């Protein structure tokens, strides 16, 4: 061996010994400080700084002896005319029947870049997840022949722009390559375990016996059946919409995410190590469990089709008024408020049509002219009202959709207070119209009811014919 060869070998051995001597927590710290350094300028998607982060990930994978899933380490994709790239590795399973089934463990490495002169380093979001996935890959590679299923290790670009990287990988693996993906885990913002005192896993109900499989005595867990928030999305979405069981993994929103203060020195590295250990063991278990299976359930926000039956609750605020069609005067509106229950039966192949029935309890008030001085003074009515509207509904597809409903209602009034010797009809019926928007498990709507019955009993004492109208804006929660 010549001197140069000996020198190269000595350096390689020294580097290998140094890496081996480092603890996982020390390696996690090193990764986060690299990704969240000011020198990477916030890793804006598709930028040269993001490319540096991607090269760092490739170097780590190559040092472990991993190989790319496709022909190259980089999986390029284009969105809105701009170029981005994922880094995708694979650790092949060894079971002849299960090695063509895949578990995807992924984290996005991009962040927000520089805004208004401030560097958004994104230590928790998502240097923490990227670091964790690197160390999960290292442990799985060391596990060697114990893996039955294959594990794909993915680093996503352009998550911050709209989950573009994970959606591109889901499309390539499932739609183009026809690969059998059995589970996808998105590791996103896992650096604040101590502050949160828990690791949250959303999507438990997409896995058969999910709660039993995911439980651990070594870490505090919050297990949530589904992802539900209408205003957040994770890299699970592209896979979940293709009916793959998914887990969105996070320590929550305690960190100053999407703020310039999200820096590496605030990360809980002991907690990050604990999270990484749990996720490593979970991935190993799933990769070895021949009986692991989908539950067949999917979050409403991912389903693309509304359920056959929905139920919900709501609260609302609006106004009521009287109309005098045959008179030269009108009443004044008053405040109405209340809440109630909604049920809806959806039908048709795309479930765009539905029949909606509600029980709506309201406290209402309104003003009407004083007979003794029609144009200058008003009398007040207050009362409680139970209304049952039934509507035929047309709605857009998916969990986020606008809808329109039309139908009729029946109502009954209770305990009216009327500043006159006239009386109010106890029962009422008429037409109902509703416009609304459903976003995930939440909604908002505007409902109008127009009475077809006279408001005053038998038009007594010569009172002019009047009928009641109502309007209410409502906030809803669907289950």
Secondary structure, 3 states (H helix, E strand, C coil): CCHHHHHHHHHHHHHHHHHHHCCHHHHHHHHHHHHCCHHHCCCECCCHHHHHHHHHHHHHHHHHCCEECCCCCEEEEEECCEEEEEEEEEECCCCCCCCCEEEEEEEECCECEEECCEEECCHHHHHHHHHHHHHHHHHHHHHHHHCCCEEEEEEECCCCCCCHHHHHHHHHHHHHCCCEEEEEEEECCCCCHHHHCCEEEECHHHECCHHHHHCCCCCCEEEECCCCCCCCCCCCHHHHCCCCCEEEEECCCCCCCCCCCCCHHHCCHHHHHHHHHHHHHHHHHHHHCCCCCECCCCCHHHHCCCCCEEEEEEEEEEEEEEECCCCCCCCEEEEEEEEEEEEEEEECCCCCEEEEEEEEEEEEEEEEEECCEEEEEEEEEEEEEEEEEEEEEEECCCCEEEEEEEEEEEEEEEEEEECCCCCECCEEEEEEEEEEEEECCEEEEEEEEEECCCCEHHHHHHCCCCEEEEEEEEEEEEC
